[in-house]
């Protein structure tokens, strides 16, 4: 099992927002698919890509 699948939403979100803006959406979708919990996957997919200024 992927270790990322065991991280709570806050940790996954922090990791995504710390990464490259250009890789946010594909990485978010990959993380959402990797979790076994459907509710957590939906929460990850709901994370919005912030604007470049906010990044």
Buried (B, 14 or more C-beta within 10 A) or exposed (E): EEEBBEBEBEEBBEEBBEEEEEEBEEBBEEBBEBBEEEEBBEBBEEBEBEEEEEE
